């Protein structure tokens, strides 16, 4: 009897490809013999768009990169511009940024956990995680009025402060959340079906992880200790204590699951410390050429009026040069590379997104697994097509 | 309560009426045919209504487990939601893919649904309500139960869709593994009662339900029955997140609804069989006086099993296709043999 292999299109419309990823699979029965990712279905030309926008104008567009963790994108972009401009951000602003960024990490990991469990067939976890994510989105709404595309930081600081009411809202969430993590774990961590579906599936060995440039929990799941918050601390991360989880060191889907669960616990620790130590003071840097003055001053002072008009119409110029800065976004290392020719718009802006690098290894680790495993592997890489296609 | 007593009475009246008709010179075959049509309509009506109830129950149970409300808008407490859904499905456009094998594509929902209906004939609902007292009732139900899979395989093949084809192939592999485990799990009960007749099986449990003698057999039966009816965590045949719906990806409108009717009809049959074999059928708990009518006891036991099946569905992740086979051949089937051996051993010792 002759047999032949079947080519199967997985995506761009498929419930488990997390957006518009398209995988062309070559199947032998249900075993995948070759897997080729096709991307670009969500390409919006964000990098090119940056060249026609002033530095302030580009900020809301960064929300649309990894739309599940918008504040992280804002943070990375602001830090990169600040680095090129040589701006010093007030400490209170840095702490607020840290709190919001860690809440973002929890929210992003909750979406990951819910959808990942859903892909493997555990429906209920999905609704549990989205219940808690809702609380975080409520916090974002209290902070800046938006829930998903937040644009909640500014170049040079943050636009809003964390007042006592919001402080209590965050503290309440932090108090109940560790119990909720145990609830998710109760459904999954020791569940024999879950273990069968995740352990020793989609193993990424250390050297493969490094050669493909994986970052974030996907890299740490392979047992490599690298976290930008520790390696190259930004935004006062060196002033809080936390552990970088590494999993069991095998590098399978289950390891990446453990790492992300532990990261949520560490984020809770970071937020607790940051809330306790939240310093007083300004929330925007003192730099009138870059940061728009307050509205009251615009109405009373001529210098403020001129600065306001200049920033609103032409933006601000950055010195000629280039800067690269990366942060530990929920999905991995998110970097912005900005080249300035001395004008008010970037001459070139390049975004190094974690999902793009993390997805690249799928052809290699996706060989020889079954379709059901492929779904689990895609879930464990935690990709968002918004930042892969950009 | 009154109504249910009257239902039992109604069955008697129909039987008496058919009997008395014989006196008026109406040919025998007309009566048989007429009786058959009446029974078929009653069963079809029961399946349709029961499916509406089960779908609503599924949504409410899942909502309860998932900390939400479920359907609330249509009717009080959302109780007409499934009726609205059924009406919507009736109105939908019936699409057949261009490259599909039209005849088989049309037939397969019927092939899934019909055997599920056939199985209802053998169920013993109460001492008075049953359609046919089949001597080999248990065998008959197993035989009809495995026929439905043929429809799923054909649906997967005729859809001209690679995902559906994979679903159909999975279904074939699954039925081969789980049919064996399912039948092995009930052999202990058959050994104890010495009968394949459902009436006899129930009357044998008058003093003690078989779940007491056959706890392992009960668990094996429940697991195999869930797999047999393609329910999560064994729903690899449709596996929405892997196969995008599997065998029913290309189906729409009433054909799609037929698959659902078939699925819920067989879930209910599995529960009814479980109640009959292990929970004493329509008999009350041994020692309790028979206050409520037997059919209430029977339905209550059925819905309890249905609830357990739903509970499992909304708690566990989905098992992988090869692990599913391994689970059956390496775990359930050896345990089934062990159960038979133990039952025989204990029966031999106790004489």
Interface residues (C-beta under 8 A of the other chain):
Chain A: X6 X8 X14 X15 X16 X30 X117 X118 X119 X120 X121 X122 X123 X124 X127 X128 X131 X187 X188 X191 X193 X194 X196 X197 X370 X371 X372 X373 X375
Chain B: X62 X65 X66 X67 X68 X162 X163 X166 X170 X232 X233 X235 X236 X239 X240 X241 X242 X243 X244 X314 X315 X316 X317 X318 X319 X320 X321 X322 X323
